[in-house]
Amino acid sequence: MREHDTVVLTRDLPGSSLRRGDVGAIVHIYADGKTIEVEFVTGSGATVAVETLSASDVRPLGQEEILHARELAA
């Protein structure tokens, strides 16, 4: 994975509004290559969260996948 790649969250993030299957973009890869920052945005482009994650917490978005929209929990 590289910076700016679109990725899919592989697990719910406790304490946040992010859930397994949410789509984000890698905005930074740390020197260890195992820790990344991923930005998650709404459909209008507003940032929901920027999370520091393990590379194993996300996977690449597949070319044959379709995106799904959901409303954020209040």
RARAMO-V281974 format. One record per residue. N is the residue number from 1. RES is the residue in one letter. SS is DSSP state (H for helix, E for strand, L for the rest). D_CENTER is the distance of its C-alpha to the mean C-alpha in Angstrom with 1 decimal. Layout:
n->N res->RES ss->SS d_center->D_CENTER
n->N res->RES ss->SS d_center->D_CENTER
This chain:
n->1 res->M ss->L d_center->12.4
n->2 res->R ss->L d_center->13.0
n->3 res->E ss->L d_center->12.0
n->4 res->H ss->L d_center->10.9
n->5 res->D ss->L d_center->9.8
n->6 res->T ss->E d_center->7.6
n->7 res->V ss->E d_center->5.5
n->8 res->V ss->E d_center->5.3
n->9 res->L ss->E d_center->5.1
n->10 res->T ss->L d_center->8.8
n->11 res->R ss->L d_center->10.1
n->12 res->D ss->L d_center->10.7
n->13 res->L ss->L d_center->10.5
n->14 res->P ss->L d_center->14.1
n->15 res->G ss->L d_center->15.2
n->16 res->S ss->L d_center->12.3
n->17 res->S ss->L d_center->11.8
n->18 res->L ss->L d_center->8.4
n->19 res->R ss->L d_center->9.3
n->20 res->R ss->L d_center->9.1
n->21 res->G ss->L d_center->8.4
n->22 res->D ss->L d_center->6.1
n->23 res->V ss->E d_center->4.8
n->24 res->G ss->E d_center->3.3
n->25 res->A ss->E d_center->5.8
n->26 res->I ss->E d_center->7.2
n->27 res->V ss->E d_center->9.9
n->28 res->H ss->E d_center->11.9
n->29 res->I ss->E d_center->13.0
n->30 res->Y ss->L d_center->15.7
n->31 res->A ss->L d_center->19.1
n->32 res->D ss->L d_center->18.9
n->33 res->G ss->L d_center->16.4
n->34 res->K ss->L d_center->14.7
n->35 res->T ss->E d_center->12.8
n->36 res->I ss->E d_center->10.0
n->37 res->E ss->E d_center->8.5
n->38 res->V ss->E d_center->5.1
n->39 res->E ss->E d_center->6.0
n->40 res->F ss->E d_center->5.5
n->41 res->V ss->E d_center->8.9
n->42 res->T ss->L d_center->11.7
n->43 res->G ss->L d_center->13.7
n->44 res->S ss->L d_center->16.0
n->45 res->G ss->L d_center->13.7
n->46 res->A ss->L d_center->14.0
n->47 res->T ss->E d_center->11.4
n->48 res->V ss->E d_center->10.4
n->49 res->A ss->E d_center->8.9
n->50 res->V ss->E d_center->8.4
n->51 res->E ss->E d_center->7.9
n->52 res->T ss->E d_center->9.8
n->53 res->L ss->E d_center->8.9
n->54 res->S ss->E d_center->11.0
n->55 res->A ss->H d_center->10.4
n->56 res->S ss->H d_center->11.4
n->57 res->D ss->H d_center->8.6
n->58 res->V ss->E d_center->6.6
n->59 res->R ss->E d_center->8.8
n->60 res->P ss->E d_center->9.7
n->61 res->L ss->L d_center->10.0
n->62 res->G ss->L d_center->13.7
n->63 res->Q ss->L d_center->16.3
n->64 res->E ss->L d_center->18.0
n->65 res->E ss->L d_center->15.2
n->66 res->I ss->L d_center->15.3
n->67 res->L ss->L d_center->12.8
n->68 res->H ss->L d_center->13.7
n->69 res->A ss->L d_center->13.9
n->70 res->R ss->L d_center->14.4
n->71 res->E ss->L d_center->15.9
n->72 res->L ss->L d_center->14.5
n->73 res->A ss->L d_center->16.7
n->74 res->A ss->L d_center->19.3
